[in-house]
Amino acid sequence: MTSRNKKLPLVCIIILNLNGKSFTENCLNSIQENTAYKQYRTIVVDNNSTDGSREMIKSRFKWVNLIENTENRGFSGGNNDGISWAIKRYNPDYFYLLNNDTLVMDGWLSEAIKTAEHDSKIGIVGSKQFNFDKEPTISAGWIKTTGVKYYYGDEDREVSWVSGAGFLIKKEAIMKIGLFDEMYNPAYYEETDFERRAIMAGFKIFHSIKSVFLHAGGGTTKNEKQKDYNVIFYRNRARFFSKYNPVGLIFRFFTDIIRAGGRIIWIDLVRSYFLGIKDRNKNEIKYPYNLEKNETD
């Protein structure tokens, strides 16, 4: 890494790891090999792995900053830890949150920054995704009352959400809306909530087709009990829509009753929705740039 160049924004890349040793190793190798943009620092937040991930990172990737959590802090908590640490250590201009089950391609970071720098109102930039067979996968889209319109990314466009597998966040967005709401822990809809809050605060969300990475998909949760994660998914879905689109919640519920067979039994689905609605007005949002504004309701 070179010293900070004032002409280029500094980016902190934040990667979560939980017993994903091989994924994280390959991801870090791809960053090292395919990142021509030099004004970055890399932070891995390990959520209490037991598979030797920490030892591997310390021995093989000495340029990586490693945060060693003593418990699984989930997506929101882990990324919040990484962002807060990065602010204190580096005070970057941007944060790029990247899943560990990804491989970045040439130009991935510089193109995301180029899109973000195009307009001061752009607060979040999502990258175009392919699976490991080089087939395009869902990268972004628009949330509507009666459903979600998916976008595979044929051009740079303003969207209402981008995939949480990899996206760039401008410092000013976090300054204004705070970090991820940890009520969504351990996973699902936390980035969608964050992006909705950014839009409500006046920021734009863009998709960048020249910022590209490959995404295995499911690599971050493959070691968890799928039944438990299905319950969490529907709980967080109900919480998100009851907060921001109550009419849309009705459509989702009846659609899930029809489509969720095999993933979750209907009584667990109803219970998940109830829990999400019950907690819709509770928030666990920290504001790292203004400690007095931190919320826990």
C-alpha positions in Angstrom: 0.0 0.0 0.0 1.2 3.5 -0.7 0.8 6.5 1.6 -2.5 8.4 1.3 -2.8 10.5 -1.8 -4.9 13.6 -1.2 -6.2 13.6 -4.8 -7.7 10.1 -4.4 -10.4 9.2 -1.9 -9.4 6.7 0.8 -11.5 3.5 0.9 -11.8 1.0 3.7 -12.8 -2.5 2.4 -14.6 -4.4 5.1 -15.0 -8.2 4.9 -16.9 -10.4 7.4 -15.7 -13.9 8.1 -17.2 -16.7 10.1 -15.6 -20.1 9.5 -15.1 -19.2 5.9 -11.4 -19.7 5.7 -11.1 -20.8 2.0 -13.6 -18.2 0.9 -11.8 -15.4 2.7 -8.4 -16.5 1.5 -9.5 -16.5 -2.2 -11.3 -13.2 -1.7 -8.2 -11.5 -0.3 -6.1 -12.9 -3.0 -8.4 -11.5 -5.6 -8.2 -8.0 -4.0 -4.5 -8.2 -4.0 -4.3 -9.2 -7.6 -7.1 -7.2 -9.2 -7.2 -3.8 -7.3 -5.2 -1.2 -9.3 -6.7 1.6 -7.2 -4.1 1.9 -4.4 -5.8 4.2 -1.9 -7.5 1.4 0.2 -7.1 -0.4 3.4 -8.6 -3.8 4.1 -10.3 -4.9 7.3 -11.5 -8.4 8.1 -14.0 -8.7 10.9 -13.9 -12.2 12.2 -17.1 -13.2 14.0 -15.4 -15.8 16.3 -14.3 -18.4 13.8 -12.9 -21.8 14.9 -11.6 -23.1 11.6 -8.2 -21.5 11.6 -9.3 -18.4 9.7 -7.6 -16.0 12.0 -4.3 -17.8 12.0 -4.4 -17.9 8.2 -5.0 -14.2 7.8 -2.3 -13.3 10.3 0.3 -15.5 8.6 -0.6 -14.9 4.9 -2.1 -11.4 4.7 -0.1 -9.2 6.9 -1.4 -6.1 5.1 -4.9 -6.9 6.4 -6.3 -5.4 9.6 -7.9 -8.2 11.6 -10.7 -7.5 14.1 -11.2 -10.6 16.3 -14.7 -10.7 17.8 -15.4 -13.0 20.7 -18.9 -13.8 19.5 -20.9 -13.9 16.2 -21.9 -10.3 15.8 -23.9 -11.0 12.6 -23.9 -8.9 9.4 -25.0 -5.6 11.0 -22.9 -5.9 14.2 -19.8 -7.2 12.4 -19.9 -4.5 9.7 -20.7 -1.8 12.3 -17.6 -3.0 14.2 -15.5 -2.7 11.0 -16.8 0.7 10.0 -16.4 2.1 13.6 -12.8 0.8 13.8 -12.0 2.2 10.3 -13.3 5.6 11.3 -11.1 5.8 14.3 -8.0 4.4 12.6 -8.2 5.8 9.0 -11.2 8.2 8.8 -11.8 7.1 5.2 -13.9 8.8 2.5 -15.6 5.6 1.5 -16.4 2.1 2.9 -16.8 -0.9 0.6 -18.6 -3.8 2.3 -17.7 -7.1 0.6 -18.9 -10.6 1.3 -16.0 -13.1 1.7 -17.5 -15.5 -0.8 -16.6 -13.2 -3.7 -13.8 -12.7 -6.2 -13.3 -9.1 -7.4 -12.5 -8.3 -11.0 -10.2 -5.7 -12.6 -11.3 -2.2 -12.0 -14.0 -3.2 -9.4 -13.1 -0.5 -6.9 -12.0 2.4 -9.1 -15.2 2.1 -11.2 -17.4 2.1 -8.1 -15.6 5.2 -6.8 -15.9 6.9 -10.2 -19.7 6.4 -10.1 -19.9 7.7 -6.6 -17.8 10.8 -7.4 -20.0 11.6 -10.4 -22.7 13.1 -8.1 -22.5 14.4 -4.6 -26.0 13.1 -3.9 -24.9 9.5 -4.6 -24.5 7.8 -1.2 -24.3 4.1 -2.2 -23.0 2.3 -5.2 -23.6 -1.3 -5.9 -21.5 -3.5 -8.2 -22.6 -5.8 -11.0 -22.5 -9.5 -9.9 -21.9 -12.8 -11.7 -21.9 -16.3 -10.3 -18.7 -18.4 -10.4 -19.9 -19.7 -13.8 -19.7 -16.1 -15.1 -23.5 -15.8 -15.5 -25.1 -12.5 -14.4 -27.0 -12.6 -11.1 -29.4 -10.2 -9.4 -27.4 -7.1 -8.5 -30.0 -4.5 -7.7 -33.6 -3.5 -8.2 -36.7 -1.5 -7.1 -39.0 -2.3 -4.2 -42.7 -1.9 -5.1 -45.8 -2.4 -3.1 -46.8 -5.5 -5.0 -43.4 -7.0 -5.5 -39.7 -6.5 -6.2 -38.4 -5.7 -9.7 -34.9 -7.2 -10.1 -32.1 -5.6 -12.1 -29.2 -7.6 -13.5 -27.4 -4.5 -14.5 -27.0 -3.6 -18.2 -26.2 0.0 -17.6 -25.5 2.5 -14.8 -28.8 3.3 -13.2 -30.4 4.8 -10.1 -32.1 2.0 -8.1 -33.8 1.7 -4.8 -31.6 -1.2 -3.5 -28.4 -2.9 -4.3 -27.2 -6.3 -3.2 -25.5 -6.5 0.2 -22.9 -8.9 -1.2 -20.8 -5.9 -2.2 -21.4 -2.1 -2.2 -19.7 1.2 -1.6 -20.9 3.7 1.0 -20.0 7.3 1.1 -18.8 8.7 4.4 -21.4 11.4 4.3 -24.2 8.9 4.3 -23.1 7.2 7.5 -22.6 10.7 9.1 -26.2 11.4 8.4 -28.1 8.1 8.9 -25.7 6.2 11.2 -24.7 2.5 11.0 -26.7 -0.6 10.3 -29.7 -1.3 12.6 -28.6 -4.3 14.7 -32.2 -5.3 15.3 -31.9 -7.2 12.0 -29.1 -9.4 13.3 -27.8 -11.9 12.5 -28.8 -11.5 8.8 -31.3 -10.4 6.1 -32.8 -7.0 5.2 -30.2 -5.0 7.2 -28.7 -3.5 4.0 -32.2 -2.9 2.5 -33.2 -1.0 5.7 -29.9 1.0 5.5 -30.5 1.8 1.8 -34.0 2.9 2.5 -32.9 5.2 5.3 -30.3 6.7 2.9 -32.9 7.4 0.3 -35.2 9.0 2.9 -32.2 11.2 3.9 -31.8 12.5 0.3 -29.1 10.2 -1.0 -29.2 8.4 -4.3 -28.3 4.7 -4.9 -26.6 3.7 -8.1 -25.6 0.5 -9.8 -22.3 0.5 -11.6 -21.9 -2.0 -14.4 -18.1 -1.6 -14.7 -17.5 -2.5 -11.0 -17.7 -6.3 -11.1 -17.2 -9.2 -8.8 -18.1 -12.9 -8.8 -20.3 -14.2 -6.0 -20.7 -17.7 -4.8 -23.9 -17.0 -3.0 -24.9 -18.6 0.3 -21.2 -19.0 1.4 -21.7 -16.8 4.4 -24.5 -18.8 5.9 -23.9 -22.3 4.6 -22.7 -23.5 8.0 -25.8 -22.3 9.8 -29.1 -24.1 10.5 -31.2 -23.3 7.5 -34.5 -23.6 9.4 -33.4 -21.0 11.9 -32.3 -18.7 9.1 -35.6 -19.1 7.3 -37.4 -17.9 10.5 -35.1 -14.9 10.7 -35.6 -14.1 7.0 -39.4 -13.8 7.3 -39.1 -12.0 10.7 -36.8 -9.4 9.2 -39.0 -9.1 6.0 -42.0 -8.4 8.2 -40.1 -5.8 10.2 -38.8 -4.0 7.1 -42.2 -3.8 5.3 -44.2 -2.9 8.4 -41.8 0.0 9.0 -41.7 1.3 5.4 -44.5 -0.1 3.4 -47.4 -1.6 5.4 -49.6 -2.2 2.4 -46.7 -4.1 0.7 -46.5 -6.2 3.9 -50.0 -7.5 3.2 -49.0 -8.6 -0.3 -45.8 -10.2 1.0 -47.6 -12.2 3.7 -50.1 -13.8 1.3 -47.4 -14.4 -1.3 -45.2 -16.0 1.3 -48.1 -18.2 2.5 -48.3 -19.5 -1.1 -44.7 -19.7 -2.0 -42.9 -20.6 1.3 -43.9 -24.3 1.4 -40.9 -26.4 1.9 -38.8 -23.6 3.3 -40.8 -23.0 6.5 -44.1 -24.4 7.9 -46.9 -21.9 8.0 -47.1 -21.6 11.8 -43.5 -20.6 11.9 -44.1 -18.2 9.1 -47.0 -16.5 11.0 -44.8 -16.4 14.2 -42.0 -14.8 12.2 -44.3 -12.1 10.8 -45.7 -11.5 14.3 -42.2 -11.0 15.8 -41.1 -8.7 13.0 -44.2 -6.5 13.3 -43.9 -6.4 17.1 -40.4 -5.1 16.9 -40.8 -2.7 14.0 -40.4 0.5 16.1 -37.3 -0.8 18.0 -34.0 0.4 16.7 -30.3 -0.3 17.5 -28.6 2.3 15.4 -25.2 3.8 16.4 -23.9 7.1 15.0 -20.1 6.9 15.0 -19.6 10.5 14.0 -22.0 11.7 16.8 -21.9 9.6 19.9 -24.7 11.6 21.6 -27.1 10.6 18.9 -26.9 6.8 19.4 -30.3 5.1 19.7 -31.5 2.0 21.5 -35.2 1.9 21.8 
